[in-house]
Amino acid sequence: MRHVQAFLIFLDITAIYMVRLNAGVSVVAMTNAESTNPNFPEYDWTELEKSYILSSFFWGYIFTQFVGGYLCKKFGVKVVMFWGTFGSGVFSALTPLFIGFGGWQAYCGIRVLLGAAQGVIFPCIHQHLARWSPPKERNRLGALSHTGIECGNVCAMFVSGMIAKSAIGWPGISYVSAGVAFTWCLLWYIFAANNATESRFISTAERDYIEGSLQHNESYHKTVLKIPWYAILTSKPFIALLIARCAENWGLSTLQAEIPSYMNGVLGMDIKSNAFFSALPFLAMWLMSYVYLISADILLSKEMLSLTALRKTFNSLACWIPSATLIGIGFLDADQKTLAIILMTISVGVNSGATIGSSLNTIDLSPNHASILMGIVNTAANIVPIATPLTVGVIVEENENRSQWQIVFIISAVIFFVGNCVYLAFGTAECQEWDAADYLLPKEPELATKSAKTETLNEKKAPATLDFTR
């Protein structure tokens, strides 16, 4: 059942990423109807207006991360993830209707609501993994479930392009994405459980194995631990993780949101070719995520690397190689389409190592407070995708101008490189002392503890005497 939970997380991430990222293809289809299906309305939106649409998701997303961390501790992961994903499906289904009467402003509004619904999900996911994964399997199950990110990217880019070209046109992108989300909700309702002790389908042997490996008392699942806010916010490893995730999100969000526009503008591809080649880097990312996963299993099982060394190595590959290829991409034009696609595919594919490299690090640092850490990290890291499309909108005034795209890619490369340097210097995969369940409980004074130990020792040393008073 722990594998079923990981698979359900994989499916959920795939579904919500389809809903989240299909706007990159939808916007191109809505502003260039001739290349998709001319039977549907076409809109004359400026590049700046498009950037508002792409970034608006994150305006709502960043405000519900803390809420998600709190709600899943109070009400349980199952309920919160269900309603977060169900809400995503509802807002996706309503998107064409909103665009019809409100244009790009209404599109922004519905994506803000969509972001707010999805904001609660990732803190829940990390809490769910912490409750269901034995420590020795945590890296494997976490990495497997997070490959849904890459799968969702592929579906958002490739499948959305095919739908836009079909008889149901660009509105069909929103309807299909909503249907996937609703289907997942049904599966989650049947098979999910907040922890192993609540599962209806788990065997006694597996339940005892999971609960025994987590080493907590019987009342653990019913106890809401106090959060050591000061210790978390002043922790060097946590701050390093925060910086690394922000840097990684800057580079990746630039590629996720702007690949369709770059392909269409600079490389001159139509929407059908654009859909395939836009998805190709993320298909490589999906495949590479399994290469990283298998490599991590081998390196850890044979004790060739510690978990800390593994995370730093993979994160370095995920950030530094793309930083080099992004600079190369900026110097290519329409005559070098093949090389541009190869470099972009390498850049995005290699970046999948960031999941094992840093994304799962919240669970390492504090299994007990994983949802809270993820809430903080995701809030900060997802302010970045608000800025990246807006930055592109300011820099790229002409979508066909290669030199303007150069600036975009070089900025991303520098941020990639510097962010990982901070993670190498201060990051770790060691569980922090403030994760302890009794960390905030009053400590017994040291002198009193020593005095008690001395009295106990004296009692043990005192000679035995007979009592003749009777």
Secondary structure, DSSP 4 states (H G I P E B T S, - for coil): -HHHHHHHHHHHHHHHHHHHHTHHHHHHHHH-GGGS-TTS------HHHHHHHHHHHHHHHTTSHHHHHHHHHHH-HHHHHHHHHHHHHHHHHHHHHHHHHHHHHHHHHHHHHHHHHHTTHHHHHHHHHHHHS-GGGHHHHHHHHHTHHHHHHHIIIIIHHHHHHSTTHHHHHHHHHHHHHHHHHHHHHHH--SSGGG-SS--HHHHHHHHHHHT--TTGGG--PPP-HHHHHT-HHHHHHHHHHHHHHHHHHHHHHHHHHHHHHTS---HHHHHHHHHHHHHHHHHHHHHHHHHHHHHHHTTSS-HHHHHHHHHHHHHHHHHHHHHHHTT--GGGHHHHHHHHHHHHHHGGGHIIIIITHHHHH-STTHHHHHHHHHHHHTTHHHHHHHHHHHH-SSTT-HHHHHHHHHHHHHHHHHHHHHHHHH---SPPGGGSTTTTSPPPPHHHHHHHHHHHHHHHHSPP------
